[in-house]
Amino acid sequence: MSARKFMRIPPVIALEIGTTKVCALVGEVADDGQLMITGLGECPSRGIRKGEVVDFDNALTCVRTALQEAEENGQVSIHQVHLLVSGGHIRSAVNRGSVPILNEQGEITADEMTRVEEMARAVNLAPDREILHTVRQHYYVDDGQPVINPEGMEGSKLALDMLILHGLRNPMRNIVKLVRSAQVDVQDVAFGGLCSALAVLSPDEKRNGVLMVDLGGGATNYLVYAEERIADAGSFAVGGDHVSNDIAHGLRISQADAERLKIEAGSALIELTVRGQTLNITPGIGAAPRPLRLTDLHTIIHLRVEETLNLVLEPVRQKKLLPKLGGGVVLTGGGARLKNLERLVTKVFDLPCRIGQPRDVNGLSRITEKPEYAAAVGMLRYGLRTVRQRRPGFGGWFKSLWEK
């Protein structure tokens, strides 16, 4: 561990309960402001599917194992965590609120800005859904051009577009209940796609417009920056496990063999150079090895991954955001390590693509150099920010969610 001194901010623990793994990261801030990873706990995930709890006891065992390992590695005692949530139930919508300017001078003050924010957050959702984050977008004075900060301007009406991220209440409550059952408090909750963006996107990419895609085991999260704001975000219940399932069914092999083949020999594109090449696989104990064509493996992977990318492309295209993405596409998550994925993304989106790794982070190199830890690193950054400000992040929904 570095000999740097740390500021008097207690360590923050990010907990990600994913389909592939449960990961607990311990982070602190050095006196130069840099984020330092000081502990890691991991456990292969059981009892979680597509970001939701399906076997409470197995999932609880995984959470306890990861937290205990993080305590030992980070030399801390963990009593509270910042929790990531993901899953195909997470959606976004833009809601516009407007208020009249009531003061005699017609000048927009902080009071009008507060009132319009309250109106923009007052969105009608289905009874089973809960707001996760609210993010300010653009203000409008008398329905004119978008305004970043209208305070001090004059007008008769002020409007604000608010991006609302919302999810199903019960799946989110069950994840929180799982953590609390491990005798750990949940200090705050944040969307995994937002956290990945906090970890890997540069200021230039945010200014120029960028699409961040996090390819997890059970879900694919995305977040769009356009015109220097978060313009869209969401999640689909499709991930790397679906690719492995397709391989297992298509080639009639076990799930474990399918996962291994995907990692060792998989490709997002069908490579002409492997035509005619085969590899041998043993279907089971005592069974004779049989050859599998690499082109068959690559075709199965290509079809599923291309379908997943098109799920993300559709809302981005519908909202006419593609021309605003000068920064291209940034990939994170374990699925980002798939061979030739960048080339396929460039083909699907007609945009440049890169693999995103956590930025401005010191400590464990196995964390700072791998895209699959981006969301957890971003949650540390999110958590440290809210701890310093002594307030819950992006809307503070968590307390009301749990009390309902």
WOLINNOR-V474100 format. One record per pair of residues at least 12 apart in sequence whose ideal C-beta (glycine too) atoms are under 8 Angstrom apart, sorted by the first residue. I is the first residue (numbers start at 1). J is the second residue. D is the distance in whole Angstrom. If there is no record, write none. Layout:
BEGIN
i=I j=J d=D
i=I j=J d=D
END
This chain:
BEGIN
i=1 j=38 d=6
i=1 j=363 d=8
i=2 j=30 d=7
i=2 j=36 d=7
i=2 j=362 d=7
i=2 j=363 d=8
i=4 j=30 d=4
i=4 j=31 d=6
i=4 j=32 d=7
i=4 j=36 d=7
i=5 j=30 d=7
i=5 j=31 d=5
i=6 j=28 d=5
i=6 j=29 d=7
i=6 j=30 d=6
i=6 j=31 d=7
i=6 j=36 d=7
i=7 j=29 d=5
i=7 j=30 d=8
i=7 j=31 d=6
i=9 j=28 d=7
i=9 j=29 d=6
i=9 j=384 d=7
i=9 j=387 d=6
i=9 j=388 d=6
i=10 j=387 d=7
i=11 j=26 d=5
i=11 j=27 d=7
i=11 j=28 d=5
i=11 j=38 d=7
i=11 j=39 d=8
i=11 j=74 d=7
i=11 j=76 d=5
i=12 j=26 d=8
i=12 j=27 d=5
i=12 j=28 d=7
i=12 j=82 d=6
i=12 j=380 d=6
i=12 j=383 d=4
i=12 j=384 d=5
i=12 j=387 d=6
i=13 j=25 d=7
i=13 j=26 d=6
i=13 j=27 d=8
i=13 j=67 d=8
i=13 j=70 d=7
i=13 j=76 d=8
i=13 j=78 d=5
i=13 j=80 d=7
i=13 j=81 d=5
i=13 j=82 d=7
i=13 j=383 d=8
i=14 j=27 d=7
i=14 j=81 d=7
i=14 j=82 d=5
i=14 j=84 d=7
i=14 j=195 d=8
i=14 j=376 d=5
i=14 j=377 d=7
i=14 j=379 d=4
i=14 j=380 d=5
i=14 j=383 d=6
i=15 j=63 d=7
i=15 j=66 d=7
i=15 j=67 d=7
i=15 j=81 d=4
i=15 j=82 d=7
i=15 j=83 d=5
i=15 j=84 d=7
i=15 j=179 d=7
i=15 j=376 d=8
i=15 j=379 d=8
i=16 j=84 d=5
i=16 j=192 d=7
i=16 j=375 d=6
i=16 j=376 d=5
i=16 j=379 d=7
i=17 j=45 d=7
i=17 j=48 d=6
i=17 j=59 d=7
i=17 j=62 d=8
i=17 j=63 d=7
i=17 j=83 d=8
i=17 j=84 d=7
i=17 j=175 d=6
i=17 j=178 d=7
i=17 j=179 d=8
i=18 j=45 d=6
i=18 j=48 d=7
i=18 j=51 d=7
i=18 j=86 d=7
i=18 j=216 d=6
i=18 j=217 d=6
i=18 j=218 d=7
i=19 j=45 d=6
i=19 j=48 d=5
i=19 j=49 d=6
i=19 j=50 d=6
i=19 j=51 d=7
i=19 j=216 d=7
i=19 j=217 d=4
i=19 j=218 d=3
i=19 j=219 d=7
i=19 j=239 d=6
i=19 j=241 d=6
i=20 j=44 d=8
i=20 j=45 d=6
i=20 j=216 d=7
i=20 j=217 d=3
i=20 j=218 d=7
i=20 j=240 d=7
i=20 j=241 d=7
i=20 j=334 d=6
i=21 j=42 d=6
i=21 j=43 d=7
i=21 j=44 d=6
i=21 j=45 d=5
i=21 j=217 d=8
i=22 j=42 d=7
i=22 j=43 d=5
i=22 j=44 d=8
i=22 j=45 d=5
i=22 j=48 d=8
i=22 j=59 d=8
i=22 j=62 d=4
i=22 j=63 d=6
i=22 j=65 d=7
i=22 j=66 d=4
i=23 j=40 d=7
i=23 j=41 d=7
i=23 j=42 d=5
i=23 j=66 d=6
i=23 j=373 d=7
i=23 j=376 d=5
i=24 j=39 d=8
i=24 j=40 d=7
i=24 j=41 d=4
i=24 j=42 d=8
i=24 j=66 d=4
i=24 j=67 d=5
i=24 j=69 d=7
i=24 j=70 d=4
i=24 j=78 d=7
i=24 j=81 d=7
i=25 j=37 d=6
i=25 j=39 d=7
i=25 j=40 d=6
i=25 j=70 d=7
i=25 j=367 d=7
i=25 j=373 d=7
i=25 j=376 d=5
i=25 j=377 d=7
i=25 j=379 d=8
i=25 j=380 d=6
i=26 j=38 d=5
i=26 j=39 d=3
i=26 j=40 d=7
i=26 j=70 d=6
i=26 j=73 d=7
i=26 j=74 d=3
i=26 j=76 d=6
i=26 j=78 d=8
i=27 j=363 d=8
i=27 j=377 d=8
i=27 j=380 d=4
i=27 j=381 d=8
i=27 j=383 d=8
i=27 j=384 d=7
i=29 j=384 d=6
i=30 j=362 d=7
i=34 j=360 d=6
i=34 j=361 d=7
i=34 j=362 d=6
i=35 j=360 d=7
i=35 j=361 d=5
i=35 j=362 d=7
i=35 j=377 d=7
i=35 j=380 d=6
i=35 j=381 d=6
i=35 j=384 d=7
i=36 j=361 d=8
i=36 j=362 d=5
i=36 j=363 d=5
i=37 j=361 d=6
i=37 j=362 d=7
i=37 j=363 d=3
i=37 j=364 d=5
i=37 j=367 d=5
i=37 j=368 d=7
i=37 j=377 d=7
i=37 j=380 d=8
i=38 j=73 d=8
i=38 j=74 d=5
i=38 j=75 d=8
i=38 j=76 d=8
i=38 j=363 d=6
i=39 j=70 d=5
i=39 j=71 d=7
i=39 j=72 d=8
i=39 j=73 d=4
i=39 j=74 d=2
i=39 j=75 d=7
i=39 j=76 d=6
i=40 j=69 d=7
i=40 j=70 d=6
i=40 j=73 d=6
i=40 j=74 d=8
i=40 j=364 d=6
i=40 j=366 d=8
i=40 j=367 d=6
i=41 j=65 d=7
i=41 j=66 d=4
i=41 j=67 d=6
i=41 j=68 d=7
i=41 j=69 d=3
i=41 j=70 d=3
i=41 j=71 d=7
i=41 j=72 d=8
i=41 j=73 d=6
i=42 j=66 d=6
i=42 j=69 d=7
i=43 j=62 d=4
i=43 j=63 d=8
i=43 j=65 d=4
i=43 j=66 d=5
i=43 j=69 d=7
i=44 j=62 d=7
i=45 j=59 d=8
i=45 j=62 d=6
i=45 j=217 d=8
i=46 j=58 d=4
i=46 j=59 d=7
i=46 j=61 d=7
i=46 j=62 d=6
i=47 j=59 d=3
i=47 j=60 d=8
i=47 j=61 d=8
i=47 j=62 d=7
i=48 j=62 d=8
i=48 j=218 d=7
i=49 j=218 d=6
i=50 j=87 d=6
i=50 j=88 d=6
i=50 j=218 d=4
i=50 j=219 d=6
i=50 j=237 d=4
i=50 j=239 d=8
i=51 j=85 d=7
i=51 j=86 d=4
i=51 j=87 d=3
i=51 j=88 d=7
i=51 j=89 d=8
i=51 j=171 d=7
i=51 j=216 d=8
i=51 j=218 d=6
i=51 j=219 d=5
i=51 j=235 d=8
i=51 j=237 d=7
i=52 j=87 d=6
i=52 j=89 d=8
i=52 j=171 d=5
i=52 j=174 d=7
i=52 j=175 d=8
i=53 j=171 d=7
i=53 j=174 d=5
i=53 j=175 d=6
i=53 j=178 d=6
i=56 j=174 d=8
i=56 j=178 d=7
i=56 j=181 d=8
i=59 j=178 d=6
i=60 j=178 d=6
i=60 j=181 d=6
i=60 j=182 d=6
i=63 j=178 d=6
i=63 j=179 d=6
i=63 j=182 d=5
i=64 j=182 d=5
i=67 j=81 d=8
i=67 j=182 d=6
i=67 j=184 d=6
i=78 j=184 d=6
i=79 j=184 d=6
i=79 j=185 d=6
i=80 j=184 d=6
i=80 j=185 d=4
i=80 j=186 d=7
i=80 j=187 d=5
i=81 j=179 d=6
i=81 j=184 d=6
i=81 j=185 d=8
i=81 j=186 d=6
i=81 j=187 d=7
i=82 j=186 d=8
i=82 j=187 d=6
i=82 j=188 d=5
i=82 j=189 d=8
i=82 j=190 d=7
i=82 j=379 d=5
i=82 j=380 d=7
i=82 j=382 d=7
i=82 j=383 d=4
i=82 j=386 d=8
i=83 j=175 d=7
i=83 j=176 d=7
i=83 j=179 d=6
i=83 j=186 d=5
i=83 j=188 d=7
i=83 j=189 d=5
i=83 j=190 d=8
i=83 j=379 d=8
i=84 j=189 d=8
i=84 j=190 d=6
i=84 j=191 d=8
i=84 j=192 d=5
i=84 j=195 d=6
i=84 j=375 d=6
i=84 j=376 d=7
i=84 j=379 d=5
i=85 j=132 d=7
i=85 j=167 d=7
i=85 j=172 d=6
i=85 j=175 d=6
i=85 j=189 d=6
i=85 j=190 d=7
i=85 j=191 d=6
i=85 j=192 d=7
i=86 j=191 d=7
i=86 j=192 d=4
i=86 j=193 d=7
i=86 j=216 d=7
i=86 j=219 d=5
i=86 j=221 d=6
i=86 j=235 d=6
i=86 j=375 d=8
i=87 j=167 d=7
i=87 j=168 d=8
i=87 j=171 d=6
i=87 j=218 d=8
i=87 j=219 d=5
i=87 j=235 d=6
i=87 j=237 d=6
i=88 j=219 d=6
i=88 j=235 d=6
i=88 j=236 d=5
i=88 j=237 d=3
i=88 j=238 d=8
i=89 j=167 d=5
i=89 j=168 d=4
i=89 j=171 d=6
i=89 j=235 d=8
i=89 j=237 d=8
i=90 j=132 d=7
i=90 j=165 d=7
i=90 j=166 d=7
i=90 j=167 d=4
i=90 j=191 d=6
i=90 j=193 d=8
i=90 j=221 d=8
i=90 j=233 d=8
i=90 j=234 d=6
i=90 j=235 d=4
i=91 j=165 d=7
i=91 j=166 d=6
i=91 j=167 d=7
i=91 j=234 d=6
i=91 j=235 d=8
i=92 j=163 d=6
i=92 j=164 d=7
i=92 j=165 d=5
i=92 j=166 d=8
i=92 j=232 d=6
i=92 j=233 d=5
i=92 j=234 d=5
i=93 j=123 d=7
i=93 j=163 d=8
i=93 j=164 d=5
i=93 j=166 d=7
i=94 j=137 d=7
i=94 j=161 d=5
i=94 j=162 d=7
i=94 j=163 d=6
i=94 j=164 d=7
i=95 j=120 d=6
i=95 j=121 d=8
i=95 j=122 d=8
i=95 j=123 d=4
i=95 j=161 d=7
i=95 j=162 d=5
i=95 j=164 d=6
i=96 j=120 d=6
i=96 j=159 d=6
i=96 j=160 d=7
i=96 j=161 d=5
i=96 j=162 d=8
i=97 j=116 d=5
i=97 j=117 d=7
i=97 j=118 d=7
i=97 j=119 d=3
i=97 j=120 d=3
i=97 j=121 d=7
i=97 j=122 d=7
i=97 j=159 d=7
i=97 j=160 d=6
i=97 j=162 d=7
i=98 j=116 d=7
i=98 j=119 d=7
i=98 j=140 d=8
i=98 j=157 d=6
i=98 j=158 d=7
i=98 j=159 d=4
i=98 j=160 d=8
i=99 j=112 d=6
i=99 j=115 d=5
i=99 j=116 d=5
i=99 j=119 d=6
i=99 j=157 d=7
i=99 j=158 d=6
i=99 j=159 d=8
i=100 j=156 d=7
i=100 j=157 d=6
i=101 j=154 d=8
i=101 j=155 d=6
i=101 j=156 d=6
i=101 j=157 d=7
i=101 j=158 d=6
i=105 j=154 d=7
i=106 j=154 d=5
i=106 j=155 d=6
i=106 j=156 d=6
i=107 j=152 d=7
i=107 j=153 d=7
i=107 j=154 d=5
i=108 j=141 d=7
i=108 j=150 d=5
i=108 j=151 d=6
i=108 j=152 d=7
i=108 j=153 d=5
i=108 j=154 d=7
i=108 j=155 d=6
i=108 j=158 d=6
i=109 j=151 d=7
i=110 j=151 d=6
i=112 j=158 d=5
i=113 j=139 d=8
i=113 j=150 d=7
i=113 j=151 d=6
i=113 j=158 d=7
i=113 j=160 d=8
i=116 j=139 d=7
i=116 j=158 d=5
i=116 j=159 d=7
i=116 j=160 d=5
i=117 j=136 d=7
i=117 j=160 d=6
i=117 j=162 d=7
i=119 j=160 d=8
i=120 j=134 d=8
i=120 j=136 d=8
i=120 j=160 d=5
i=120 j=161 d=7
i=120 j=162 d=4
i=121 j=134 d=5
i=121 j=162 d=6
i=121 j=164 d=7
i=121 j=395 d=7
i=123 j=162 d=8
i=123 j=164 d=5
i=125 j=166 d=6
i=128 j=168 d=6
i=128 j=169 d=6
i=128 j=170 d=7
i=129 j=166 d=5
i=129 j=167 d=7
i=129 j=168 d=6
i=129 j=169 d=6
i=130 j=166 d=6
i=130 j=167 d=6
i=130 j=168 d=8
i=130 j=169 d=4
i=130 j=172 d=7
i=130 j=397 d=6
i=130 j=401 d=5
i=130 j=404 d=8
i=131 j=164 d=6
i=131 j=165 d=7
i=131 j=166 d=5
i=131 j=395 d=6
i=131 j=397 d=5
i=132 j=165 d=5
i=132 j=166 d=6
i=132 j=167 d=5
i=132 j=172 d=8
i=132 j=189 d=7
i=132 j=190 d=8
i=132 j=191 d=6
i=132 j=394 d=8
i=132 j=395 d=7
i=132 j=397 d=6
i=133 j=163 d=8
i=133 j=164 d=8
i=133 j=165 d=4
i=133 j=190 d=7
i=133 j=191 d=6
i=133 j=194 d=7
i=133 j=393 d=8
i=133 j=394 d=4
i=133 j=395 d=5
i=133 j=397 d=8
i=134 j=162 d=5
i=134 j=163 d=7
i=134 j=164 d=6
i=134 j=165 d=8
i=134 j=394 d=7
i=134 j=395 d=4
i=135 j=162 d=7
i=135 j=163 d=4
i=135 j=165 d=7
i=135 j=229 d=8
i=135 j=230 d=5
i=135 j=394 d=7
i=136 j=160 d=7
i=136 j=161 d=8
i=136 j=162 d=6
i=136 j=163 d=8
i=136 j=229 d=8
i=137 j=160 d=7
i=137 j=161 d=4
i=137 j=162 d=7
i=137 j=163 d=6
i=137 j=229 d=5
i=137 j=230 d=8
i=137 j=231 d=7
i=138 j=160 d=7
i=138 j=161 d=5
i=138 j=227 d=8
i=138 j=229 d=7
i=139 j=158 d=7
i=139 j=159 d=7
i=139 j=160 d=5
i=140 j=158 d=7
i=140 j=159 d=4
i=140 j=160 d=7
i=140 j=161 d=8
i=141 j=153 d=6
i=141 j=155 d=4
i=141 j=157 d=7
i=141 j=158 d=6
i=141 j=159 d=8
i=142 j=155 d=5
i=142 j=156 d=6
i=142 j=157 d=6
i=143 j=157 d=7
i=143 j=159 d=7
i=146 j=227 d=8
i=163 j=229 d=8
i=163 j=230 d=6
i=163 j=231 d=7
i=163 j=232 d=8
i=163 j=233 d=7
i=165 j=191 d=6
i=165 j=194 d=8
i=165 j=233 d=6
i=169 j=401 d=7
i=169 j=404 d=7
i=172 j=189 d=7
i=172 j=401 d=7
i=173 j=401 d=7
i=173 j=402 d=7
i=176 j=189 d=7
i=176 j=398 d=8
i=176 j=401 d=8
i=176 j=402 d=6
i=186 j=398 d=7
i=187 j=383 d=7
i=187 j=387 d=8
i=188 j=382 d=8
i=188 j=383 d=7
i=188 j=386 d=6
i=188 j=392 d=5
i=188 j=393 d=6
i=188 j=398 d=6
i=189 j=397 d=8
i=189 j=398 d=5
i=189 j=401 d=8
i=190 j=379 d=6
i=190 j=382 d=5
i=190 j=393 d=6
i=190 j=394 d=7
i=191 j=221 d=7
i=191 j=233 d=7
i=191 j=235 d=8
i=192 j=214 d=6
i=192 j=216 d=8
i=192 j=219 d=8
i=192 j=221 d=5
i=192 j=235 d=8
i=192 j=375 d=5
i=192 j=379 d=8
i=193 j=212 d=7
i=193 j=214 d=6
i=193 j=221 d=3
i=193 j=222 d=6
i=193 j=223 d=4
i=193 j=233 d=5
i=193 j=234 d=8
i=193 j=235 d=6
i=193 j=375 d=8
i=194 j=223 d=6
i=194 j=230 d=8
i=194 j=233 d=7
i=194 j=378 d=7
i=194 j=382 d=7
i=194 j=394 d=7
i=195 j=374 d=8
i=195 j=375 d=5
i=195 j=376 d=7
i=195 j=377 d=8
i=195 j=378 d=3
i=195 j=379 d=4
i=195 j=381 d=8
i=195 j=382 d=6
i=196 j=212 d=6
i=196 j=214 d=4
i=196 j=221 d=7
i=196 j=223 d=7
i=196 j=332 d=5
i=196 j=333 d=7
i=196 j=356 d=7
i=196 j=374 d=5
i=196 j=375 d=5
i=196 j=378 d=5
i=197 j=212 d=5
i=197 j=223 d=5
i=197 j=225 d=7
i=197 j=230 d=8
i=197 j=378 d=7
i=198 j=378 d=4
i=198 j=379 d=8
i=198 j=381 d=5
i=198 j=382 d=6
i=199 j=332 d=7
i=199 j=356 d=8
i=199 j=358 d=5
i=199 j=359 d=7
i=199 j=361 d=8
i=199 j=374 d=4
i=199 j=375 d=7
i=199 j=377 d=4
i=199 j=378 d=3
i=199 j=381 d=7
i=200 j=212 d=7
i=200 j=330 d=6
i=200 j=332 d=6
i=200 j=356 d=3
i=200 j=357 d=6
i=200 j=358 d=6
i=200 j=359 d=6
i=200 j=371 d=8
i=200 j=374 d=5
i=200 j=378 d=8
i=201 j=225 d=7
i=201 j=327 d=8
i=201 j=330 d=6
i=201 j=356 d=7
i=201 j=359 d=8
i=202 j=359 d=7
i=204 j=327 d=7
i=205 j=225 d=7
i=205 j=327 d=4
i=205 j=328 d=8
i=205 j=330 d=7
i=206 j=225 d=5
i=206 j=228 d=7
i=206 j=327 d=8
i=207 j=228 d=6
i=208 j=325 d=8
i=208 j=326 d=4
i=208 j=327 d=4
i=209 j=224 d=8
i=209 j=225 d=6
i=209 j=226 d=5
i=209 j=227 d=7
i=209 j=321 d=8
i=209 j=324 d=4
i=209 j=325 d=4
i=209 j=326 d=5
i=209 j=327 d=6
i=210 j=224 d=8
i=210 j=225 d=5
i=210 j=325 d=6
i=210 j=326 d=8
i=210 j=327 d=4
i=210 j=328 d=7
i=210 j=329 d=7
i=210 j=330 d=6
i=211 j=223 d=8
i=211 j=224 d=5
i=211 j=312 d=8
i=211 j=316 d=6
i=211 j=321 d=8
i=211 j=325 d=5
i=211 j=328 d=7
i=211 j=329 d=5
i=211 j=330 d=7
i=211 j=349 d=7
i=211 j=351 d=7
i=212 j=224 d=8
i=212 j=225 d=8
i=212 j=329 d=8
i=212 j=330 d=5
i=212 j=332 d=7
i=212 j=356 d=7
i=213 j=309 d=8
i=213 j=312 d=6
i=213 j=329 d=6
i=213 j=330 d=7
i=213 j=331 d=6
i=213 j=332 d=7
i=213 j=333 d=8
i=213 j=345 d=8
i=214 j=331 d=8
i=214 j=332 d=5
i=214 j=333 d=4
i=214 j=374 d=7
i=214 j=375 d=6
i=215 j=239 d=6
i=215 j=240 d=7
i=215 j=308 d=8
i=215 j=331 d=7
i=215 j=332 d=7
i=215 j=333 d=4
i=215 j=334 d=7
i=215 j=335 d=3
i=215 j=336 d=6
i=215 j=338 d=8
i=216 j=239 d=5
i=216 j=240 d=7
i=216 j=333 d=5
i=216 j=334 d=7
i=216 j=335 d=7
i=216 j=375 d=8
i=217 j=239 d=5
i=217 j=240 d=5
i=217 j=241 d=5
i=217 j=334 d=6
i=217 j=335 d=8
i=218 j=237 d=7
i=218 j=239 d=5
i=218 j=240 d=8
i=218 j=241 d=6
i=219 j=235 d=5
i=219 j=236 d=7
i=219 j=237 d=6
i=219 j=238 d=7
i=219 j=239 d=5
i=220 j=235 d=7
i=220 j=236 d=5
i=220 j=238 d=6
i=220 j=239 d=6
i=220 j=308 d=6
i=220 j=311 d=7
i=220 j=312 d=7
i=220 j=333 d=8
i=220 j=335 d=8
i=221 j=233 d=8
i=221 j=234 d=8
i=221 j=235 d=5
i=221 j=333 d=8
i=221 j=375 d=8
i=222 j=234 d=6
i=222 j=235 d=7
i=222 j=312 d=5
i=222 j=316 d=8
i=224 j=316 d=6
i=224 j=321 d=5
i=224 j=325 d=7
i=225 j=327 d=8
i=226 j=321 d=5
i=226 j=324 d=4
i=226 j=325 d=7
i=227 j=324 d=6
i=231 j=319 d=7
i=231 j=321 d=6
i=231 j=324 d=8
i=232 j=315 d=6
i=232 j=316 d=7
i=232 j=319 d=6
i=232 j=321 d=6
i=234 j=315 d=7
i=236 j=308 d=7
i=236 j=311 d=5
i=236 j=312 d=7
i=238 j=307 d=8
i=238 j=308 d=5
i=238 j=311 d=7
i=239 j=308 d=8
i=239 j=333 d=8
i=239 j=335 d=7
i=240 j=262 d=8
i=240 j=333 d=8
i=240 j=334 d=6
i=240 j=335 d=5
i=242 j=304 d=6
i=242 j=308 d=8
i=243 j=262 d=6
i=243 j=266 d=8
i=243 j=300 d=8
i=243 j=301 d=6
i=243 j=304 d=5
i=243 j=305 d=7
i=243 j=335 d=8
i=244 j=258 d=5
i=244 j=259 d=5
i=244 j=262 d=6
i=245 j=258 d=7
i=246 j=300 d=5
i=246 j=301 d=8
i=246 j=303 d=8
i=246 j=304 d=5
i=247 j=261 d=6
i=247 j=262 d=6
i=247 j=266 d=8
i=247 j=297 d=7
i=247 j=300 d=5
i=247 j=301 d=7
i=250 j=296 d=7
i=250 j=300 d=5
i=251 j=292 d=6
i=251 j=296 d=7
i=251 j=297 d=7
i=251 j=300 d=7
i=252 j=283 d=8
i=253 j=281 d=6
i=253 j=283 d=6
i=253 j=292 d=8
i=254 j=283 d=7
i=254 j=284 d=8
i=257 j=281 d=6
i=257 j=283 d=8
i=261 j=279 d=8
i=261 j=281 d=7
i=261 j=292 d=8
i=261 j=297 d=6
i=262 j=301 d=7
i=262 j=338 d=7
i=263 j=337 d=8
i=265 j=279 d=6
i=265 j=294 d=6
i=265 j=297 d=6
i=266 j=297 d=6
i=266 j=298 d=7
i=266 j=301 d=5
i=266 j=338 d=6
i=266 j=339 d=6
i=267 j=297 d=8
i=267 j=298 d=5
i=267 j=301 d=6
i=267 j=302 d=7
i=267 j=338 d=7
i=267 j=339 d=5
i=267 j=340 d=5
i=268 j=301 d=6
i=268 j=302 d=6
i=268 j=305 d=5
i=268 j=306 d=8
i=268 j=338 d=5
i=268 j=339 d=7
i=268 j=340 d=5
i=268 j=341 d=4
i=268 j=343 d=7
i=268 j=344 d=4
i=269 j=298 d=7
i=269 j=302 d=6
i=269 j=340 d=4
i=269 j=343 d=6
i=269 j=344 d=6
i=270 j=295 d=6
i=270 j=298 d=5
i=270 j=299 d=6
i=270 j=302 d=6
i=271 j=294 d=8
i=271 j=298 d=6
i=271 j=340 d=7
i=274 j=294 d=4
i=274 j=295 d=6
i=274 j=298 d=7
i=275 j=295 d=6
i=277 j=293 d=7
i=277 j=294 d=5
i=277 j=295 d=8
i=278 j=291 d=4
i=278 j=292 d=6
i=278 j=293 d=5
i=278 j=294 d=7
i=279 j=291 d=7
i=279 j=292 d=6
i=279 j=294 d=7
i=280 j=292 d=8
i=301 j=338 d=7
i=302 j=344 d=7
i=305 j=335 d=8
i=305 j=338 d=7
i=305 j=341 d=7
i=305 j=344 d=6
i=306 j=344 d=7
i=306 j=348 d=6
i=309 j=344 d=7
i=309 j=345 d=6
i=309 j=348 d=5
i=309 j=349 d=7
i=310 j=348 d=7
i=313 j=348 d=6
i=313 j=349 d=6
i=322 j=349 d=7
i=322 j=350 d=8
i=322 j=351 d=7
i=325 j=349 d=8
i=325 j=351 d=6
i=328 j=349 d=8
i=328 j=351 d=4
i=328 j=352 d=4
i=328 j=353 d=6
i=328 j=354 d=7
i=329 j=345 d=5
i=329 j=346 d=8
i=329 j=349 d=6
i=329 j=351 d=5
i=329 j=352 d=7
i=329 j=353 d=4
i=329 j=354 d=8
i=330 j=353 d=8
i=330 j=354 d=6
i=330 j=355 d=8
i=330 j=356 d=4
i=331 j=345 d=7
i=331 j=353 d=7
i=331 j=354 d=7
i=331 j=355 d=5
i=331 j=356 d=6
i=331 j=371 d=7
i=332 j=355 d=8
i=332 j=356 d=5
i=332 j=371 d=4
i=332 j=372 d=8
i=332 j=374 d=4
i=332 j=375 d=7
i=333 j=371 d=6
i=333 j=372 d=6
i=333 j=374 d=7
i=333 j=375 d=7
i=334 j=371 d=7
i=334 j=372 d=4
i=336 j=355 d=5
i=336 j=356 d=7
i=336 j=371 d=4
i=336 j=372 d=8
i=337 j=355 d=8
i=337 j=370 d=8
i=337 j=371 d=7
i=337 j=372 d=7
i=342 j=354 d=7
i=342 j=355 d=7
i=355 j=371 d=6
i=356 j=371 d=6
i=356 j=374 d=6
i=357 j=369 d=6
i=357 j=370 d=7
i=357 j=371 d=6
i=357 j=374 d=7
i=358 j=373 d=6
i=358 j=374 d=6
i=358 j=377 d=4
i=358 j=378 d=8
i=361 j=377 d=6
END
